[in-house]
Amino acid sequence: MAFSTATGTPKQNIDTWAKKINATVARDDMVYFKFKKIGWRVAVIWECAIRDKIHLQDQINTLAGWLKSESEYIEIPEFFAELGDLL
């Protein structure tokens, strides 16, 4: 299930989906901090970023720039900015 501005957010069972998404976010945060603790950097690339052929080269350029940087984390696209007020 996608949660982008292109597909929209769930219209039914909003509370259930919000709980599910929040649990997933908590799990992902735990995994991220485990990777960080052992010195890894983390890049999250959402499927919607790869499917978007119009902006794919921009996404690749963003990732390439991140790989050359010293930043510890990147999310492509910035997923939670697209979720709006669901969370």
Number of C-alpha atoms within 10 A of each C-alpha: 6 12 16 18 12 9 10 12 18 15 7 8 8 13 12 11 16 14 12 12 14 14 12 12 12 12 11 12 12 12 13 17 14 12 13 14 10 8 10 13 16 16 16 13 16 15 11 17 21 16 10 11 11 10 12 14 13 12 18 14 12 15 18 11 12 15 15 8 9 9 12 14 14 16 15 17 18 13 17 13 10 15 14 13 8 15 12
